[in-house]
Amino acid sequence: MKVLEVRRRVEINQQKEQFSNAYIQAVASVAGYSLYKPAVDDDSVDWGIAARGGTGRIRSPRLELQLKSTSRDLLDDSNVRYPVKLKNYDDLRMDNFAIPRILVVVLVPDNSADWLQQSEQELCMKYCGYWLSLRGMPQTQNTETVTVSLPRSNQFTVSALQSLMQLISRGNQP
């Protein structure tokens, strides 16, 4: 019985990862950006998002992100509280990267059958992704995880991604 439980947990985690990848791909596609995926995630970067051209100080701005997905109940009135592995926290809090980095956490329903609804008129993915820049966050004494608070107002939407890319093109970082 224990082996089956572990296998199911691994399978559901793989499903969450693939679903969150699809979420990022959908948002970036509708926003008009291209995506790239590092061959190896050894630097806490799962995806990169690239704009073409532009008129800002930085041409062809880019944004890199660490992507997580969970179905756990992590919401309160104003935040999503998510435990980030210490390695990811330390990688994402550095402030000397050429390409800005953010954390994106995609929340999904507990039951995978509820993640997606489809008809001839619409395709609905549930629930939502939230983003947070950890740049400049303090060092921690924690040894395994650091729980971060992603504001619920920081939904990772098409317009939010476009705003982030415009910010980067002006020479600023999220």
C-alpha positions, -999 to +999 in steps of 0.1 A: +000+000+000+028+025+009+045+020-025+012+028-043+007+060-022+043+071-030+038+064-067+005+083-068+021+113-050+049+113-076+023+111-104+002+139-090+033+161-085+043+155-122+008+164-133+009+196-112+043+205-128+029+199-164-002+218-156+017+248-143+040+247-174+008+249-195-004+278-175+029+297-181+028+289-217-008+301-221-001+334-203+032+341-222+016+332-256-014+355-251+009+383-239+029+379-272+062+367-257+083+337-265+095+311-240+127+293-235+135+265-210+170+258-197+181+223-203+190+219-167+174+236-137+205+240-115+201+278-110+164+279-099+152+289-134+125+268-149+114+292-177+126+323-194+103+347-211+116+370-239+101+400-257+111+410-291+125+445-299+109+473-280+116+510-275+128+511-239+162+514-224+166+476-226+158+461-259+143+426-260+138+424-223+138+390-206+124+376-174+133+342-158+111+324-133+111+295-108+078+277-112+060+259-084+025+243-082+005+232-052-030+223-043-026+230-006-047+255+010-022+284+014-045+314+009-054+339+036-073+372+030-043+389+012-015+364+006-005+330-006+020+316+019+043+292+002+073+273+016+103+277-008+133+254-005+163+272+009+183+267-023+156+283-044+152+311-019+189+319-019+191+317-057+161+340-062+170+366-036+203+376-053+203+410-068+231+408-094+215+388-122+215+403-157+180+389-162+155+395-134+140+364-117+107+359-100+089+330-083+055+319-097+033+296-077+003+281-095-025+269-073-047+241-084-078+223-070-072+192-048-088+170-074-071+169-107-104+163-125-113+199-115-082+215-129-097+220-164-131+227-178-137+227-215-165+233-239-169+246-275-169+281-262-141+281-236-112+264-220-109+272-183-078+264-162-082+265-124-071+282-103-045+310-106-008+318-106+008+344-083+043+360-087+068+375-063+103+389-067+126+377-039+154+400-051+171+416-021+153+394+005+174+389+036+195+359+043+179+334+067+189+310+094+164+285+082+179+252+071+153+237+047+126+261+037+116+298+039+079+306+038+072+336+015+041+356+012+029+362-024+003+390-024-029+378-039-029+411-059+002+397-077-017+374-100+004+361-129-019+373-157-013+385-193-015+422-182+008+416-152+034+399-174+032+427-199+037+453-171+067+433-157+083+432-192+077+470-197+093+476-163+123+456-173+125+474-207+127+507-188+158+494-170+140+485-137+137+452-120+107+437-103 
